Amino acid sequence: MAAPPLVTVPYAAAAVVLAAAGIAKLGRPGDTAGALRVAGLLARPALVRAGAATELVVGVAAWAAPGPVPGAVVAAAVAASYLGFAVFVAVALRRRWPLATCGCFARPDTPPRLVHVLLDAAAAAAALAWAAAGRGALGGVLAGAGSALAPLAATAAVLAALAYLVFVQPVVPPSG
């Protein structure tokens, strides 16, 4: 059995975070709609929910898409999602839009920051590397990981949790 590629953990974490963000926005589309309105974009809650459903489907498909070609297509969709997020947040920062939240995770969220752009870009890079590797769905790769499955899955879960915390933790100014 071939060892999973090094990009397995960051790609798995990116897929989980994408699906989790989709779930959050399905339930609470208001913050994302508000951020889109500030940007001058069409921002009806129904459209936000449609985008959120797409995020959820793409995140889940990263785990379940059959074969290397569909897996690469899904990985490209994951990458496109994160590139879109990175561009939106970078433009918001550059233009100093008055956003209380970027809407990534509905209510427990923070204003856009450079770290959002960096995490989104890293997730996009991991997804592009996965697509280039042509490995198929994460589920199939991890199922063939043998004794490496538990450490890979645990590391991916920790990385996803850390990324979530970075996205939602407010910036606390230093005391003093």
C-alpha positions in Angstrom: 0.0 0.0 0.0 1.3 3.4 -1.0 1.7 6.0 1.7 -0.8 8.9 1.6 0.7 12.1 0.2 1.9 14.8 2.6 -0.9 17.0 1.5 -3.5 14.6 2.9 -3.8 16.2 6.3 -4.1 19.9 5.2 -6.5 18.9 2.4 -8.6 16.8 4.8 -8.7 19.7 7.3 -9.7 22.2 4.5 -12.5 20.0 3.4 -13.9 19.6 6.9 -13.7 23.4 7.5 -15.4 24.1 4.2 -18.3 21.8 5.1 -18.5 23.2 8.6 -18.7 26.8 7.3 -21.4 25.7 4.8 -23.4 24.2 7.7 -23.0 27.4 9.8 -24.2 29.6 6.9 -27.1 27.4 6.1 -28.5 28.1 9.6 -27.5 31.7 9.9 -27.0 33.4 6.5 -27.4 37.0 7.8 -23.8 37.8 8.6 -22.5 36.6 5.3 -25.3 38.5 3.5 -24.3 41.6 5.4 -20.7 41.3 4.4 -21.7 40.8 0.8 -23.9 43.9 0.9 -21.0 46.0 2.2 -19.1 44.7 -0.8 -21.9 45.9 -3.1 -22.8 42.3 -4.1 -26.2 40.7 -4.3 -26.8 39.3 -0.8 -30.2 37.7 -0.3 -30.3 35.1 2.4 -31.6 32.5 -0.1 -28.5 33.1 -2.3 -26.2 32.8 0.8 -27.9 29.5 1.7 -27.4 28.3 -1.9 -23.7 29.1 -1.7 -23.5 27.5 1.8 -25.1 24.3 0.5 -22.5 24.2 -2.3 -19.8 24.6 0.3 -21.2 21.7 2.2 -21.6 19.5 -0.8 -18.0 20.2 -2.0 -16.6 19.6 1.4 -18.4 16.2 1.7 -17.6 15.3 -1.9 -13.9 15.7 -1.1 -14.3 12.7 1.1 -16.5 10.7 -1.1 -15.9 11.5 -4.8 -15.2 8.2 -6.7 -12.0 7.8 -8.7 -9.0 10.1 -9.3 -10.6 12.3 -12.0 -13.7 13.2 -10.0 -11.5 13.6 -6.9 -9.3 16.1 -8.8 -12.4 18.0 -10.0 -13.7 18.2 -6.4 -10.3 19.2 -5.1 -10.3 22.0 -7.8 -13.7 23.1 -6.5 -12.3 23.2 -2.9 -9.4 25.3 -4.2 -11.7 27.6 -6.1 -13.8 28.1 -2.9 -10.9 29.0 -0.8 -9.3 31.2 -3.5 -12.7 33.1 -3.7 -12.7 33.6 0.1 -9.1 34.8 0.1 -9.8 37.3 -2.7 -12.9 38.6 -0.9 -11.2 39.1 2.4 -8.1 40.6 0.8 -10.2 43.1 -1.1 -12.2 43.9 2.1 -9.0 44.6 3.9 -7.5 46.6 1.1 -10.6 48.7 0.7 -11.2 49.0 4.5 -14.8 47.8 4.2 -16.5 48.3 7.6 -17.2 44.6 8.2 -18.0 43.4 11.7 -17.6 39.8 10.3 -16.6 38.1 7.1 -19.5 35.7 7.7 -17.3 32.5 7.4 -19.0 30.7 10.3 -22.2 32.7 10.8 -22.4 34.1 14.4 -19.1 33.1 16.1 -16.9 35.0 13.7 -14.5 37.9 13.6 -13.8 40.8 11.2 -11.7 39.8 8.2 -7.9 39.8 9.0 -4.8 38.9 7.2 -4.7 35.5 8.9 -8.0 34.7 7.1 -6.3 35.4 3.7 -3.3 33.3 4.6 -5.4 30.3 5.9 -7.6 30.5 2.8 -4.6 30.6 0.5 -3.0 27.6 2.3 -6.2 25.6 2.0 -6.4 26.5 -1.7 -2.8 25.4 -2.2 -3.4 22.1 -0.4 -6.5 21.4 -2.5 -4.6 22.2 -5.7 -1.8 19.9 -4.7 -4.3 17.2 -4.0 -5.9 17.7 -7.4 -2.4 17.5 -9.0 -1.7 14.3 -7.2 -4.8 12.7 -8.7 -5.5 10.6 -5.6 -9.3 10.6 -5.7 -11.4 11.0 -2.6 -9.9 11.4 0.9 -12.1 8.6 2.2 -10.5 6.1 -0.2 -7.0 7.3 0.5 -7.4 7.2 4.2 -9.1 3.8 4.0 -6.0 2.4 2.5 -3.7 4.1 5.0 -3.6 1.1 7.3 -1.9 1.8 10.6 -1.4 5.5 9.6 -5.2 6.1 9.5 -5.6 7.1 13.2 -2.7 9.5 13.3 -3.7 11.1 9.9 -7.3 11.5 11.0 -6.4 12.9 14.4 -3.9 15.3 12.9 -6.5 16.5 10.3 -9.1 16.9 13.0 -6.7 19.0 15.2 -5.7 21.1 12.2 -9.3 21.7 11.2 -10.1 22.7 14.8 -7.1 25.1 15.0 -8.1 26.7 11.7 -11.7 27.2 13.0 -10.4 28.8 16.2 -8.2 31.2 14.2 -11.2 32.1 12.0 -13.5 32.8 15.0 -11.4 34.1 17.8 -11.5 37.8 18.2 -8.3 39.8 18.2 -7.6 40.8 21.7 -5.5 43.9 22.0 -2.5 43.6 24.3 -3.1 44.9 27.8 -0.8 47.4 29.3 
